[in-house]
Amino acid sequence: MNTTITDVFASKVFDEAKMKDYLAKDTFREIEKTIREGKPLNPKIAEAVAHAMKEWALSEGATHFTHWFQPLTGVTAEKHDSFLNPGKDGDIALEFSGKELVKGEPDASSFPSGGLRATFEARGYTAWDPTSYVFIKNGVLCIPTAFYSYTGHALDKKTPLLRSMEAIDIQARRVLKLFGYDDVKTVKTTVGPEQEYFLVDKEYFEKRKDLMYTGRTLFGAACPKGQELDDHYFGKINDRVQSFMKDLNLELWKLGIQAKTEHNEVAPAQFEIAPIFSTTNIATDHNQLTMEIIQRVAKEHGMVALLHEKPFEYINGSGKHNNWSLSTDTGVNLLSPGDTPQKDAQFLLFLVSIIKAVDEHQDLLRLSVASAGNDHRLGANEAPPAIISIFLGDQLTNILQAIENDDSYTEDANDRMRVGIDILPKIKKDSTDRNRTSPFAFTGNRFEFRMPGSSASIAGCNIMLNTAVADVLSEMADILEKADDFDATLHNLIKETYKKHKRIIFNGNGYDDAWVEEAEKRGLYNLKSTPDALPYSVKPENIALFERQHVLNKEEVLSRYEINMEEYTKIINIEALTMLDMAKKDILPSVSRFTKTLLETISSKKALGIYASYEEGFVQKISSKLKEAYTALEDLDSKTKTFSEIEDFEKAAFYVRDEIIPAMDALREPCDVMETLTDASEWPFPTYGKLLYGIM
């Protein structure tokens, strides 16, 4: 009998269907209310829920449980405990209590805290997030949880994400109430994250120290064929990759992850998978699982999945497109234009609120995607530039301009456009083209934030986006709640908001150098590197924003700043040390041996009176680059030692940017040239050709 999608979908998830089977009706209604409305769980039912989860988990072959959380490392964490407990008369009992479900106590001493606690203050807590379903992974019952310190500070990515979702829920409902939506109980942000990745043969991966230690190639000359022919994009998926994707989908579906789309991406050996939209909290959990499962299933097929933003030079890197929208529990997408003046006005208010939020907090959106890996990608002709802008398309832009200028939208209309009076022209779902160069593009009923890197948690950008929009909606609600003439106030609010913040709208080519100049004239930020961007998080006005919306307090903001800056420096330092190791132990000795072979050949030919111009020419070229590489190696070695003596994390980050990275580039250049001159049998690593086409 063939297994169908419906047979396996969510089979490893303790979802509402299974809760109905395992829980009493009253208990099920309580937890259903918690899941759908985000209300606190009644502690009295925790014991019953825990027992039901245990019974289901045991029936699925699980032996352990874990509080699955997302610390500030950017990956997930878990500590497994078995259901096993001592019974009577020396026998055993299988138990799982409500207390164990709701709260855990993992050692927090080895996780990043950014100074929130001393190393010896090891106590940390995990708290169950009942809005995200429990699931079974590798025979372990996984309970999605928040992670916080003994003092109550958030030590994870989930806690501030949930806080930001609560903030935008509160403020959006205030606005909706003014439009007569008294039946709306919750407003949730929804996300559909597209995930890009590379696949390489495991055999070749294991022969590259740079891939093993850093996730990207630190050396490598371009191969004869890259992505010039555009023949890989949406091309036929080869059998080996198709087999991998089939198993990947199966594992994702078991966990309730709605994997929908898969295809070849632009670069050779690059692929993408995209799910159906879900609430931001669940989408974030699912994306973390997706990255993990991509890597696990790839290994089962003799391949390794690379999630680094730029694994290879000369071809596209990988991003993660964060498709973001706002929806009510009654099924209304707040970013979809309506067919009545009231709904049109409501749509426009939310639209200009987002425009204002992105303009005022472009620094926060930029720093939310800042990382050592993403610095290689942003601004290249493959990803949006480091400048934040919004693409609206001509129709929406023209409508907003008509409102700003008190003009009619259509040429033959006589009346001026008034929000709440005129009906907007019908805006089709595909009324805008898909501007692939825009960082933040309106695509029909959502915004696509295209800047996040492929390895990043989407929690970061959504925390910033939710918080910024919530704050603006709060301002809008304050003004409208006090209005004597609601329609007139609403019209002027939309008009003046657009007029003040329209500088952030750009419908053109974001790759064009002219845009960089134009953006500077408009006063937009161009934060090119991670050390340029991260300090903006601790600006007093940004700290005030986080505290005002109860997303992060000052101590939590400062801690994340320190953690992110230190992570940047540590990653680059690991890359620099890896380069030194590869150059010292592999590249220079291999090239030296090849040079010796050439010199011996020259000597032999001359002894026989044979012309050796080929060998002599190569020796001269290689020797020149060998000397250049050795000089660069010594310089990089010296700078890494200087870096190790810098204690201040801010100084260290800028030293890495200004000294270490240029020194790494200086070492790579001659080594890549020597690869093109050295006999293939002598070169110590698999080349780009093997890495990119080894799975084809």
N, C-alpha and C positions, 0 to 999 in steps of 0.2 A: 504493500500500500504506500503510495507516494505521500510524503509529508507536505502539507500546504502551509502558506504563510499564516493562515488563521489557526492552524494547529499549534504552531510554535510561538506565535506573537504573545509576548508578556507571560510566557509559561514560567519564567523565573522571577516574576514580580508579584508581590503580595498587594495586588491592586484591589479596586472596589469589588470586582466580581468575586474574588477569593475571600475578601472580608465578609461578604454576604454569606458565604458558605460556612465560614468558621466562627462568626460572631453572632451573638444574640441581636435581635432587631434593634433594641434600644441602644445597645453599645455601638452597633454599626451606624445608626443615625447620628450619634455623638461625634464619632470620628469622621464621618462624611462631612459634617458641618465644619469641622476643623480644617479638613483638606480644601473644601471649596471656598470657605470664607476667611481662612487664615486665622480663625479664632483659637485661643489657647485650649489645649487638651485638658479635659476634666481628669485630674489625677486619679479619681476613683475608678476609671475604666482602664487605666494603664495595665493593671494586672491581667485583666481579661484579654486585652489586646496582645500582651506579651505571650500569654499561653497559646493563643491562636497562632501567632507567628511561629512559635516553636513547633507546634504540631504540624503546621504546613511545611516548615523547613525540614523537619525530620522525614516527612513523606517524600520530599524531593532529594533525600540523601545527604542533606547538610549535617555536619558534625560540630561546627563552630559558629560563633557569631562575632561581629566586629562593629564598632562605631567607625564608619567610613567618613573621613573628613578631609578638608582641603586647606592645609596650613599655608603659610606664606612662602613656601618653597615653589609654588606654582604647580605642584603635582599632588596626588592624593596620598593619604596615609591610612593605615589600618593596623590594629593589634588584635589578634585572634584569641578568643577564649572558647573552650569547648562547652557544650551543654552539660558536660559530666560533673556530677557532684557526689560526695559521699552519701550513701544511703544507710539503712539500718543493717546491723549484723554483717558489716563488711561488704555489702553489695553496693551497687551504684544507682544513682537516680539522675534522670535527664531533666534539668530544670532551666528556666529562663524567667526571671522575675520582672515585674513592672519597673522596679528600681533600676535593673540592669538595662532595660530598654530605654528609659528616659534619660539616664545620666551615666557617663563613664568617666574614668579618671586616668587617661594616658599620661605618661611622663612627658612634660613639656620642655624639659631642659635643653634638648638638642634641636628644637625647632627655632627658626628665626623669630626674634621678638623686638628687635630694634630698640633695645634698652628699656622695654616695658617691665622687665624683671631681671634680676641678677641670675647668673648661671645656676647658683645653688638653690634658687627658688624653683623647684622642679614641678610643683603641682600645676596641673592644667585639667580642664574639664571639657567633656563633649556632651552636647545636649541634642536630643533627637529633634529632627525637623520633620514633623508629621505631614507637611505639605508635599514632601517628596517620597515616593513609594520605596519601601524596603524591597531588596532584591537579593538573589542568590548568585554569587560569582565564585567559580572554582570550589564549590562545596561549602561556601561560607555565607551565612546570612549577613548581609551588609545593611547597616542602618545609617542612612544619611544624617549627619549631625553637624552642628555648629561647634566651634572650638574656641575656648576662651580661657583666660588666665584666672588665677586664684583671686585677683583683684577685680575681675569682671571685664577686663579689656579684651576686645576681639583679637584673636591670634590667627584668624583665618580669612578666607575670601567669602564664605557663605554668609556670615553674620552681617557684614555691612551691605551685602547684596539684598538680603531680606529686609534690612532696615530701609534701604533705598526704595524697594518695592512698596513698602508700607507708606513711605513718604509720598510717592507719586499717587498711590491709591487715595490717600486722604485728600490731597489737593485737587486731583482730577474729579473726585466726587463732589467737592465744593462747587466746582465750575459747572458740572452737569446738573446739579440741583437747581442752579439758576436758569437752566434751559428746560426745567420741568421733569427731569429724570429722577423722580423720587423712588423708583423701584430698583435702582442700581445699588447693589450691596457691595460690590468690589469692582475696581478697575485694575487690571493686571497688564504689565508689559509682557509682550510675547516676542520670542526670538527664534529665528531659524538660522543656525550657524553653518555656513558652507565650509568644509574642511579640505584643504589641499595637503598633499604629501607626495613624497618620492618613494619608489621601490628600487632597491638594488639587490643584486645577488649576494647572499650571505657569505659565500666564499671570498668574494672581492672585498666586502665590508671588513672582514676579519684581517685582511692584509693592509688595512689603512688605519694607522694609529689616530690620525686626525678625526676620522669618522667615529671611531670607537670612543675617543675621549671628549670630543667637542660636538659631534653631530654634523659637522660640515668639513669640506675639504679645504685645508689650509694651503695646499699646493695643487697644481694641476693646470696643464696647458689645454687650451681649447682643442676639441677634436674636430676633424674636418667637417662633420655635419652637426649642426646644433638644432635650432628651431626655425631656421631661415625659410623653410618651405611651408611652414604652417600645416604640415601633414599629420602631426600627432594629435592636434586639437580636435576632439570629437571623432577621432579616427577609430578604426576597428580595434576593439580590445582583444589582445592576443589571448590564447588559450590559457597560458599559465596565470596571467593576471585575472582573467575571467573566473578561473577556478578559485583563486584567492578571494575575489569579490563575492562569489557565491557563499563561501564559508563565512566571510565577514558579515554579510547581511544576515545570515542565519543566527550568528551569535548576538548581533545587535537586536534583532527582532525578539529573541528570547528575553532580553532585558527591557522590552517595551520601547526601544528606541526606534522611531519611525523613519528608518533609512529609506529615502525615496529615490534619489537621483545619483548616478555614478557615471563617470566618463573620463576619457583621457584629457589631460590639461595641455597647456601650450608647449611646455618643455618636454623633451623625451624623458621617459620614465616617471613622469609626473601625472598625478591623478587627483580626482576630487570626488567627495561624497557629501551629499546634503540631505538633511532630514526635513520632515514636515514641522511647521511651527509648533512650539509649546510655550508654556509660561517660562519666564526668564530663569527662574530658580531651577526648574526641572531641565530646561535646555542646557544650563550650565553643568549640572550634574551629568547629563547625558553626553555632553561634548567631552568631558573629562574621561568618561568611560569609553567613548568612541576612539579617542587617541590611544588609550591603553589597549583596546581590543584590536585596533589596526596593527599595532606593533606585535601583539601576541600571535595573531593569525598569520601575519607575514612570515614569522619565524617557522611556523608549521609548514609553510610552503617553500622553505629554503631561501627566504628573502628577508631583508631588513627594511622597515619603514623609517624614512627620515622625515622628521617633523620640523627640522630647523628651517628658519625663514630663508636662508640662502645657502643650501648645501653645495652649490656649484657656481663658480663664476661663469660669465659669458651667456648664461641662459636665465630664464625667469626663476625667481624664488617663489615661496609659497605663503599665501595669506589665509585669512579666515574671515569671510564676509559675514558681518553681524546684521542680519535683517531684523529690524526692530519696529514694533508697532504697539498700539494701545487698544485694549479691548475691554468691554464691560462683561459682567457675568450674565447679562441678558443677550449677549451675542452681537453687540454693536462694535464695529471697528471704528475707532474715533479718528482714524486717518483716511477714512473713505468719505468722499463728498456725498451729500445727500440729494434728495429731489424736492426739498422744500426750502423756503428761505431760512427757516429756523435751523435746519440741519446744515445748510450751507454756511450759515454764520458760525455755528458751532465748530464745523470743520476748519474754517478760516482762523478762528480763535486758537485752536490747538496748533494749527500750522504755524502761525506767527509766534506762538509761545515757544515752539521748538526752534524757530529761526533765532529768536532772541537768546534762548538758552545756549545754542551753539556759538553764537557770536560772542556773548559775554564770557563764556567759559571754554573758548577754543583751546586755551592752555591746558585745561583739565582733560579734554578729549585727546589732545596730542600726547600728553604724558601718560595717559592710560594705556597707550600702545607702545611706549618707549621701552626698548630692550636692546641688548647688544646685538642680538640676531636681527631684529627688525631694522636697525640702523643701516644694514647692508641693502635693504629692500626699498624702504620709503624714498621716493624721489627718483628711482630708476624707472625706465620706460616699461614697467610691468606692474606698477603699483601706484597708488596716489602719492602726490608729493607730501612733504612734511607740513605743508600749509593746509589748515582746515578751511574748507569752503563747502557750500551747499549747492547741489544741482536740483533745480525745480522743474526745468523744462519751460518751453515758451508759453504754453497756455496758462499755467499757474502764475508765472512771472507777469504776464500781461494783465491778468485779472488783478493781481496785487498792485500793479502800477496804475491801473484804472481807478482803484479805490484810493490810492495815494493822491492822485491828481484830480479826484472828483470828476472823472471822465466816464463815458459809457464804454463798455467793453467792445461792443460791435460798432462798426463805422456808421451804420444807418440808424442807430438808436438815438433818441433825442434826450432821454432822461439820464441824469447822472446816476452812476451806480451807488446804491446805498445798501450796506450790509443789513440783512434782516428784512429788506423790502424787495430788492431785485432777486430773481432766481438766477443762480450762476448757470452759464452754459453747461450742458451735460459734459462732465469730465469722464472720459473713458478710462478704464483701468490702465490701458497702455497709451495714455495721452502723452507720455514722455518717452523719449528714446533712452536707452541704457548707457549713460555716460560712464565708461569704464575708467576714466581718468579722475573722476570725482571722489573725494574721500567720503562724502556724506550725500547720497543721492536719493531723491524721492522717486520711488518706482511703482507708483499706482495706489497702494494703500499701506505703504510702509517706507521706512528709510533704510537704505543699505549703507552701513558703515564699513568701508572697505580697507581700513588701515590696520586692524589687528593682525598680528603675526600668527603663523600657523601653529606654533607651539604654545601660545599663550592661553590662559584661562579667559573665557569671555566675561568672567565676573567683573574684571577691572573696568573695561569700557562701559559695561552696563551700569555699574555703580555710579560712574561719573555722569552718564547720560540721564539716568533716572533722577539723580539728585539735582542736576542742573535744571531739568524740565520741571520737577516738582517745585523748585524754588520760584520759577517764573509763574507757574500756575497759581501759586500762593499769592503772588503780587496781583495777578489778574483777578483772582477771586476777591481780594481785598477791595479793589477798585469797583468791581461790578456789584458787590454786595451793598455798597454805599450809594449806588447810582439812583438818582431821582428819575431819570429818563433812561431806561435800560438800553433801548435800541440805539439811541444817540451816543451814549457812552461806549457801547460795544463797537459801533462803527468807528468812532474816533480812536478807540484803543487799538483796533486792528490797523487802522490807517497810520497812526503815529508809531506803532511798534515796527511795522514794516519799513517806514521811512527812516527810522533811526538805525535799523540793523540790516538794511539791504546790502551793505557792503560785503556781507558774508556769502551772498548769492553769486555764483559764477557758473554759467552754463557752457563755457567754452572748454578748450583743450588744456587740461591741467598739466600736461607734459611740456607744453610750450614755454620756452624761457621767458617769453614776454609776460606770462602770467606771474612769474616771480617778481618782476618789476612792478606789475600792476598791483599785486597783493601788498607790496611794500607801500605803495602810494595810498592804498586803502587803510593802512595801519594794521594789517593782519600779521599774526605771528608767523615766523619761519624758524621753528626750533629744530635744527637739523640733526642733532644728536641727543642721545639719552641724557648726558650731563647738562645739556642746554635746557631740556624740558623738565626734568624732575624737580628742580628747585621751585618751580611755580606751585607745586603742591602745598608748600608751607608758607605761601603768601598769606598775610593776616586775613584778607578778604575771603580767601578760599577756605581757610580753617573755620572762619565764621559761617560760611555756607554749610559746611559739613555739620557743624554743631547746631546750626539753626534748624536743619532738617533731621537732626538726630541720627545721622548715618555714621559719623566718626567723631570722636572727641579729639581735642588737641593732641593728647598723648598718642593716640592711635595714628593720627596723621603723621606726626613726627617720626614715629617708629617705622612706618611704611616708607617714608622718605629715606631713612638710613638703610633699611633693608634693601630697597631697590637700587640705591647707589652702590652699596657694597656688592650686590649680586652682579651688577654691571662690571665692576672692577675684577671680581673673582673670575668671571667667565673669560674676560679678555686675558687675564693673567694665565689661566689654564691653557688658552689657545697659544699664547706666546711661549710658554714652557714646552708645549707639544711641538711647536715649530722648531724650537731649538733642539729638541730630542731627535726629531726626524732628520733635520739638516745635519747634525753632528754624527749621528750613528748610521744613517742610511744614504742620504742624498750625496753629500760631499765624498764619502768613501767610495760609493758606486761610480761617481763621475771620475774620481781620481783613478780608479782601476781601469775604466774605459780609456782615459787619457794615456795611461801607461801602455795599454794594448796598442793604441795608435802610434805612440812613440817607438815601440818595438817594431811595428810594421814599417814605419818610416826608416828606421835604422836598417832593417833587413833589405828593404827595397834599394836603399842607397848603396848598400854593399854589393848589390847585384847590378847597380847602375840603372835602376828603374826609377822613373819619375814618380814622386809621391805627393803631388800637389793637393789631391783630395784630402789625404790624411793631415798634411801640414796646415791646410786651411781650417779644418775642423779643430785641430789642436789649438790654433791661435784663438778661434772663437770661444772654444770651451774654456781655455785657460783664462781668458779675459773675464768670462762670467763666473768662473770658479773663484777668482780673486775677489770679484765684486760681492759674491755670495758670502765669502769668508769675512770680509770687512763688515757686511751687514749683520752677519751672525754675531760677531764680537760686539757690535753696537747694541743689538737687541739683548744680548746676554747682560751687558752692563746696565741697561735700562731696567731690566726685570729685577736686578739686585737693588737698584735705587728705589724702585717701586716698593719692594718688600720692607723698606725702612720708613715708609710714609704711614703714619698712624691715623691722621685725620681722613675720614672717609670722603669728604668733599674734595680735598686736595688730591687724593688718590684717584678719584674718578676723572678729574680733569687732566691729571698726569697721564693716565691711560689713554685718554682721547688724543692728547696733543703730542705724546712722545712714543708710547708703546705701539699704537696702531700704525703710525707712519713707519716705524722701524720694522714692523711685521711686513708691511707692503714692500719695503725696500729689500727684505730678504726673499720674499716670494718671487719678485720679478726675475732676477737672474736664475733662480732655481727652475722656474717654468720654462725659461728659454733653454736651459741645459737639458730639460726633458726632451725638447724637440731635436736636440743635437746628439743625444746619447743613444747607443744601440738599445733597442727595445728589450733585449735579453738582459741587459745590465741595469735597467731602471728598476728601482726597488719596490714600486707600488703599482697596482692596477691603474691604468690611465682613465681619463674621462670617457674615452670610447668604450672601454669594457664596463665601466660603472653605469653609463647611461643606456647602453644597448645590450648589456649582459642578460637582461630578463626578456628581451624581445624574441 
